[in-house]
Amino acid sequence: MTVVDSILKEVYEDKLRDQLQSDTITLKRIESTSEGVTQDVGGKYVVFPIRTRRNHGIGARNENEALPNPKSQKYAAARVRLAYLYGSASLTGQTMELAESNEQAFASALDQEMTGLRQTLAKDMNRQVYGTSLGVLASITADGANTVTVDTTQYLELGMQIDVYDVTGVTPKFTNREITAINTSTKVITYDGADGTAIATDIIVRTGSVNKETIGFKQIVSTTGTLYNVDPTVEPVWKSVVDAPGIDRALSEGLMIKMVDDIRTNGGKTTAIFTTLGVRRAYYQLLVQQRRYSNTQEFAGGFKGLAFTTDWGDVPVMADFDCQPKRMYFMNEKELKHYRESDWSFMDRDGSKWQRMMDSAGMYDAYQCTYYKYCQLGTHRRNSHGLLDNITEA
């Protein structure tokens, strides 16, 4: 075999075996709801009015008494600014030519690269659904020589290009580093290039993405922070229901029922609960301990999950890898909207999807393409969503 090794052919199976976690459960769920997606966008912002206060020019009177003073309802203008998302790929001319003609190739290099890029973009958007526009991937807890220790490795992957900023996302500490090693046990991240200086509370973001990502559940489901140009300190009704004691506690149906009731008190209706794998396990164990029916059910849109019973029927409890630990988001999907100019598209304004690569040294027999999408996650009623935090995972 050693003698003939150089003349033997390599035989490839017809499918590529993907080794990456690529679920996009929540993104698909939002986009599948009846009002989940709109392309009615234009200009710099999407603007919609919200009613924040009632007309209280009402009251009871005795005969011949002065009538109530006339008043009016109060409104605010919510403004949803689109985020601009991109993904690029490159191939040499030789690869594009030879991969298509090689009968032993197990996958077209071009097709595989495009499929992988689209999958990566969808996966990253699913992550953004749970975050904030700041784009935090992890927070730093300690600094080392070409390493940092982080609070979580959940969103970090080998080969990822990262920047490190202060906690506000304003001051850069070091930028454009590639992650070369991840120790999931110690949560130590190794990066290439010059050693940077970071402190605890600094944040890691994708290179160039700080303060530019889409708005997500962590930003929407909150009692603080201006959202879509509406400040909850000015309009207190613009707050979600949040139960976050800061101390971990066991999950109970009582906690879940109260959250649904508090949202209902605000005029909202929970249609889906999104959580982590660990919290889903805790909920499953809760049902089993009470000898409750705990098989998964199929809900509208083909989604399956454990059910939680409300006054208007069962709603799905769905586990998503991209949800932050110890959290359950109680969402009113009818009040969520994915604004977008269009779906993912090739940037071909120059007349071709593939552009020749060049730099100061000259042109190359290599080409790059770029996908783009202008979109934003919006909500018409912030107070119709809720969060249970600090839940002990199973």
Rosetta blueprint (number, residue, H / E / L):
1 M L
2 T L
3 V L
4 V L
5 D H
6 S H
7 I H
8 L L
9 K L
10 E L
11 V L
12 Y L
13 E L
14 D L
15 K L
16 L L
17 R L
18 D L
19 Q L
20 L L
21 Q L
22 S L
23 D L
24 T L
25 I H
26 T H
27 L H
28 K H
29 R H
30 I H
31 E H
32 S H
33 T L
34 S L
35 E L
36 G L
37 V E
38 T E
39 Q L
40 D L
41 V L
42 G L
43 G L
44 K L
45 Y E
46 V E
47 V E
48 F E
49 P E
50 I E
51 R E
52 T E
53 R E
54 R L
55 N L
56 H L
57 G L
58 I L
59 G L
60 A L
61 R L
62 N L
63 E L
64 N L
65 E L
66 A L
67 L L
68 P L
69 N L
70 P L
71 K L
72 S L
73 Q L
74 K E
75 Y E
76 A E
77 A E
78 A E
79 R E
80 V E
81 R E
82 L L
83 A E
84 Y E
85 L E
86 Y E
87 G E
88 S E
89 A E
90 S E
91 L E
92 T E
93 G H
94 Q H
95 T H
96 M H
97 E H
98 L H
99 A H
100 E H
101 S H
102 N L
103 E L
104 Q L
105 A L
106 F L
107 A L
108 S L
109 A H
110 L H
111 D H
112 Q H
113 E H
114 M H
115 T H
116 G H
117 L H
118 R H
119 Q H
120 T H
121 L H
122 A H
123 K H
124 D H
125 M H
126 N H
127 R H
128 Q H
129 V H
130 Y H
131 G L
132 T L
133 S L
134 L L
135 G L
136 V L
137 L L
138 A E
139 S E
140 I E
141 T E
142 A E
143 D E
144 G E
145 A L
146 N L
147 T E
148 V E
149 T E
150 V E
151 D L
152 T L
153 T L
154 Q L
155 Y L
156 L L
157 E L
158 L L
159 G L
160 M L
161 Q E
162 I E
163 D E
164 V E
165 Y E
166 D L
167 V L
168 T L
169 G L
170 V L
171 T L
172 P E
173 K E
174 F E
175 T E
176 N E
177 R E
178 E E
179 I E
180 T E
181 A E
182 I E
183 N E
184 T L
185 S L
186 T L
187 K L
188 V E
189 I E
190 T E
191 Y E
192 D L
193 G L
194 A L
195 D L
196 G L
197 T L
198 A L
199 I L
200 A L
201 T L
202 D L
203 I E
204 I E
205 V E
206 R E
207 T L
208 G L
209 S L
210 V L
211 N L
212 K L
213 E L
214 T L
215 I L
216 G L
217 F H
218 K H
219 Q H
220 I H
221 V L
222 S L
223 T L
224 T L
225 G L
226 T L
227 L E
228 Y L
229 N L
230 V E
231 D L
232 P L
233 T L
234 V L
235 E L
236 P L
237 V L
238 W L
239 K L
240 S L
241 V E
242 V E
243 D E
244 A L
245 P L
246 G L
247 I L
248 D L
249 R E
250 A L
251 L L
252 S L
253 E H
254 G H
255 L H
256 M H
257 I H
258 K H
259 M H
260 V H
261 D H
262 D H
263 I H
264 R H
265 T H
266 N L
267 G L
268 G L
269 K L
270 T L
271 T L
272 A E
273 I E
274 F E
275 T E
276 T L
277 L H
278 G H
279 V H
280 R H
281 R H
282 A H
283 Y H
284 Y H
285 Q H
286 L H
287 L H
288 V H
289 Q H
290 Q L
291 R L
292 R L
293 Y L
294 S L
295 N L
296 T L
297 Q E
298 E E
299 F L
300 A H
301 G H
302 G H
303 F L
304 K E
305 G E
306 L E
307 A E
308 F E
309 T E
310 T E
311 D L
312 W L
313 G E
314 D E
315 V E
316 P E
317 V E
318 M E
319 A E
320 D L
321 F L
322 D L
323 C L
324 Q L
325 P L
326 K L
327 R L
328 M E
329 Y E
330 F E
331 M E
332 N L
333 E H
334 K H
335 E H
336 L E
337 K E
338 H E
339 Y E
340 R E
341 E L
342 S L
343 D L
344 W L
345 S E
346 F E
347 M L
348 D L
349 R L
350 D L
351 G L
352 S L
353 K L
354 W L
355 Q E
356 R E
357 M E
358 M E
359 D E
360 S L
361 A L
362 G E
363 M E
364 Y E
365 D E
366 A E
367 Y E
368 Q E
369 C E
370 T E
371 Y E
372 Y E
373 K E
374 Y E
375 C E
376 Q E
377 L E
378 G E
379 T E
380 H L
381 R L
382 R H
383 N H
384 S H
385 H L
386 G E
387 L E
388 L E
389 D L
390 N L
391 I E
392 T L
393 E L
394 A L
